[in-house]
Amino acid sequence: MGNVFVNLNDKEKRKLLNALKVHTMFYPKNTSLKRELTGDFLGILLKGKIEISRTNARGMKTTFEILEEGNVFSSLTNFDEEFEILTQENSSILIINTNDLNSYQGYHKAYYQKFIKNLLLNSLSHIKEKNERIQLLTLKTIREKLLAYFEAEAKKNHSKSFNLIMTYTSLADYLAVDRSAMMRELKNLKEDKLIKDVNKKITLLYE
């Protein structure tokens, strides 16, 4: 997902943020944002990392996504009581009241129009990633899921080498597979010389 402030210079960004009466909040690692953030808001992650997950009644956890710097989420993310939004690192979040966003009278301003366009593009990118996730989960084997995920990350990073943005436990949750079985398959992929894994830096060794 892209940066919602792209194509805005410092002056335009400052005017926008002042007009929208935003405020920046800091949350330590392992803070549940569901309990911290209330009301209708738009959150922009300035620094840190956030995991959005769901644990069902049987205690099975599924990681839906990992948010990084520049990513956007909102009060709509708080789907139901089974969902959790947890900081994985110390995080700074820019909070915008959506009522202020909707009622802003300077909608004709160029910087506001750029910002709204960026939000739309961000949302479209988010939908695309969700669709890719659905396709990933339809794959039958752990090997297929791992390689498909790695190939998508390599494409996103424009390199055959990239750092995993989540823990192995979160990756297993994200792929909806057993962690122990996934770790065995990672070992098999390395032995088959399909990937190299050094301190969670993955390198694809095939074309």
C-alpha positions as a Python dict, from the first residue, in 0.01 Angstrom:
ca = {
    (1, 'M'): (0, 0, 0),
    (2, 'G'): (126, 344, -89),
    (3, 'N'): (205, 654, 113),
    (4, 'V'): (-106, 871, 154),
    (5, 'F'): (110, 1186, 154),
    (6, 'V'): (281, 1118, -178),
    (7, 'N'): (288, 1423, -413),
    (8, 'L'): (227, 1658, -119),
    (9, 'N'): (511, 1892, -30),
    (10, 'D'): (590, 1980, 332),
    (11, 'K'): (384, 2301, 320),
    (12, 'E'): (78, 2125, 175),
    (13, 'K'): (108, 1841, 425),
    (14, 'R'): (132, 2087, 715),
    (15, 'K'): (-178, 2277, 594),
    (16, 'L'): (-372, 1954, 556),
    (17, 'L'): (-284, 1820, 898),
    (18, 'N'): (-359, 2151, 1068),
    (19, 'A'): (-696, 2174, 893),
    (20, 'L'): (-792, 1819, 990),
    (21, 'K'): (-689, 1873, 1354),
    (22, 'V'): (-490, 1551, 1361),
    (23, 'H'): (-297, 1424, 1659),
    (24, 'T'): (-16, 1172, 1689),
    (25, 'M'): (-32, 891, 1943),
    (26, 'F'): (251, 666, 2063),
    (27, 'Y'): (184, 307, 2166),
    (28, 'P'): (439, 63, 2313),
    (29, 'K'): (490, -285, 2174),
    (30, 'N'): (209, -536, 2248),
    (31, 'T'): (-58, -269, 2295),
    (32, 'S'): (-413, -366, 2194),
    (33, 'L'): (-539, -78, 1981),
    (34, 'K'): (-896, -205, 1997),
    (35, 'R'): (-904, -89, 2356),
    (36, 'E'): (-706, 230, 2292),
    (37, 'L'): (-878, 370, 1983),
    (38, 'T'): (-1249, 450, 1989),
    (39, 'G'): (-1496, 640, 1773),
    (40, 'D'): (-1473, 696, 1398),
    (41, 'F'): (-1110, 744, 1302),
    (42, 'L'): (-857, 702, 1025),
    (43, 'G'): (-516, 588, 1144),
    (44, 'I'): (-192, 631, 949),
    (45, 'L'): (102, 431, 1080),
    (46, 'L'): (399, 669, 1095),
    (47, 'K'): (641, 428, 1260),
    (48, 'G'): (632, 71, 1386),
    (49, 'K'): (436, -240, 1296),
    (50, 'I'): (80, -357, 1366),
    (51, 'E'): (-73, -703, 1338),
    (52, 'I'): (-443, -753, 1267),
    (53, 'S'): (-559, -1101, 1364),
    (54, 'R'): (-863, -1301, 1466),
    (55, 'T'): (-896, -1579, 1721),
    (56, 'N'): (-1207, -1794, 1694),
    (57, 'A'): (-1402, -1964, 1970),
    (58, 'R'): (-1174, -2270, 1948),
    (59, 'G'): (-865, -2060, 2011),
    (60, 'M'): (-736, -2080, 1654),
    (61, 'K'): (-559, -1762, 1546),
    (62, 'T'): (-546, -1624, 1192),
    (63, 'T'): (-324, -1328, 1101),
    (64, 'F'): (-499, -1113, 841),
    (65, 'E'): (-232, -856, 773),
    (66, 'I'): (75, -679, 901),
    (67, 'L'): (69, -300, 874),
    (68, 'E'): (394, -110, 821),
    (69, 'E'): (498, 254, 795),
    (70, 'G'): (262, 451, 571),
    (71, 'N'): (-22, 198, 589),
    (72, 'V'): (-374, 310, 672),
    (73, 'F'): (-643, 150, 888),
    (74, 'S'): (-969, 274, 1034),
    (75, 'S'): (-1236, 213, 1296),
    (76, 'L'): (-1398, -15, 1037),
    (77, 'T'): (-1107, -253, 1100),
    (78, 'N'): (-1259, -338, 1439),
    (79, 'F'): (-1478, -607, 1283),
    (80, 'D'): (-1601, -784, 1597),
    (81, 'E'): (-1488, -889, 1942),
    (82, 'E'): (-1284, -1180, 1805),
    (83, 'F'): (-1050, -947, 1614),
    (84, 'E'): (-733, -803, 1763),
    (85, 'I'): (-521, -508, 1649),
    (86, 'L'): (-187, -534, 1826),
    (87, 'T'): (135, -333, 1798),
    (88, 'Q'): (428, -563, 1722),
    (89, 'E'): (676, -280, 1776),
    (90, 'N'): (672, 61, 1946),
    (91, 'S'): (443, 251, 1710),
    (92, 'S'): (345, 610, 1629),
    (93, 'I'): (4, 660, 1469),
    (94, 'L'): (-146, 971, 1314),
    (95, 'I'): (-514, 985, 1409),
    (96, 'I'): (-772, 1167, 1194),
    (97, 'N'): (-1135, 1200, 1302),
    (98, 'T'): (-1335, 1085, 999),
    (99, 'N'): (-1605, 1341, 1078),
    (100, 'D'): (-1345, 1617, 1035),
    (101, 'L'): (-1235, 1453, 711),
    (102, 'N'): (-1590, 1438, 574),
    (103, 'S'): (-1692, 1789, 684),
    (104, 'Y'): (-1372, 1967, 578),
    (105, 'Q'): (-1469, 2283, 389),
    (106, 'G'): (-1145, 2311, 196),
    (107, 'Y'): (-1234, 2020, -31),
    (108, 'H'): (-1151, 2237, -333),
    (109, 'K'): (-790, 2280, -219),
    (110, 'A'): (-536, 2100, -436),
    (111, 'Y'): (-359, 1942, -139),
    (112, 'Y'): (-687, 1801, -6),
    (113, 'Q'): (-775, 1653, -345),
    (114, 'K'): (-430, 1494, -366),
    (115, 'F'): (-476, 1343, -21),
    (116, 'I'): (-821, 1201, -105),
    (117, 'K'): (-682, 1056, -429),
    (118, 'N'): (-399, 895, -234),
    (119, 'L'): (-649, 746, 13),
    (120, 'L'): (-849, 602, -278),
    (121, 'L'): (-540, 450, -437),
    (122, 'N'): (-439, 312, -99),
    (123, 'S'): (-782, 151, -60),
    (124, 'L'): (-766, -1, -409),
    (125, 'S'): (-420, -139, -332),
    (126, 'H'): (-557, -283, -8),
    (127, 'I'): (-838, -457, -196),
    (128, 'K'): (-584, -601, -440),
    (129, 'E'): (-376, -740, -154),
    (130, 'K'): (-687, -894, 1),
    (131, 'N'): (-770, -1066, -327),
    (132, 'E'): (-413, -1197, -352),
    (133, 'R'): (-445, -1331, 2),
    (134, 'I'): (-763, -1518, -91),
    (135, 'Q'): (-586, -1674, -391),
    (136, 'L'): (-295, -1770, -165),
    (137, 'L'): (-523, -1948, 80),
    (138, 'T'): (-680, -2155, -198),
    (139, 'L'): (-347, -2329, -266),
    (140, 'K'): (-345, -2684, -135),
    (141, 'T'): (5, -2746, 0),
    (142, 'I'): (226, -2558, 244),
    (143, 'R'): (504, -2552, -16),
    (144, 'E'): (277, -2386, -271),
    (145, 'K'): (162, -2129, -17),
    (146, 'L'): (516, -2047, 96),
    (147, 'L'): (652, -2009, -256),
    (148, 'A'): (354, -1802, -368),
    (149, 'Y'): (397, -1572, -67),
    (150, 'F'): (772, -1540, -124),
    (151, 'E'): (723, -1466, -494),
    (152, 'A'): (468, -1193, -410),
    (153, 'E'): (710, -1035, -158),
    (154, 'A'): (996, -1052, -409),
    (155, 'K'): (779, -877, -667),
    (156, 'K'): (675, -612, -414),
    (157, 'N'): (1039, -549, -320),
    (158, 'H'): (1167, -567, -680),
    (159, 'S'): (1431, -813, -565),
    (160, 'K'): (1476, -1186, -517),
    (161, 'S'): (1601, -1105, -166),
    (162, 'F'): (1377, -951, 99),
    (163, 'N'): (1325, -949, 475),
    (164, 'L'): (1021, -1119, 624),
    (165, 'I'): (800, -854, 782),
    (166, 'M'): (647, -1098, 1032),
    (167, 'T'): (756, -1370, 1272),
    (168, 'Y'): (742, -1734, 1164),
    (169, 'T'): (447, -1781, 1398),
    (170, 'S'): (260, -1492, 1234),
    (171, 'L'): (354, -1623, 889),
    (172, 'A'): (205, -1963, 975),
    (173, 'D'): (-111, -1786, 1098),
    (174, 'Y'): (-119, -1575, 780),
    (175, 'L'): (-91, -1884, 560),
    (176, 'A'): (-340, -2074, 781),
    (177, 'V'): (-99, -2366, 832),
    (178, 'D'): (58, -2545, 1127),
    (179, 'R'): (381, -2372, 1235),
    (180, 'S'): (578, -2694, 1288),
    (181, 'A'): (475, -2826, 946),
    (182, 'M'): (566, -2491, 789),
    (183, 'M'): (912, -2493, 949),
    (184, 'R'): (973, -2845, 810),
    (185, 'E'): (872, -2726, 464),
    (186, 'L'): (1104, -2424, 493),
    (187, 'K'): (1385, -2667, 571),
    (188, 'N'): (1289, -2876, 266),
    (189, 'L'): (1287, -2568, 43),
    (190, 'K'): (1639, -2481, 159),
    (191, 'E'): (1762, -2838, 108),
    (192, 'D'): (1609, -2839, -241),
    (193, 'K'): (1800, -2515, -306),
    (194, 'L'): (1484, -2324, -391),
    (195, 'I'): (1539, -2059, -123),
    (196, 'K'): (1803, -1928, 114),
    (197, 'D'): (1693, -1816, 459),
    (198, 'V'): (1942, -1625, 675),
    (199, 'N'): (1800, -1451, 983),
    (200, 'K'): (1459, -1417, 815),
    (201, 'K'): (1611, -1273, 497),
    (202, 'I'): (1469, -1484, 216),
    (203, 'T'): (1639, -1520, -121),
    (204, 'L'): (1471, -1700, -409),
    (205, 'L'): (1723, -1924, -587),
    (206, 'Y'): (1514, -2006, -892),
    (207, 'E'): (1396, -1811, -1194),
}
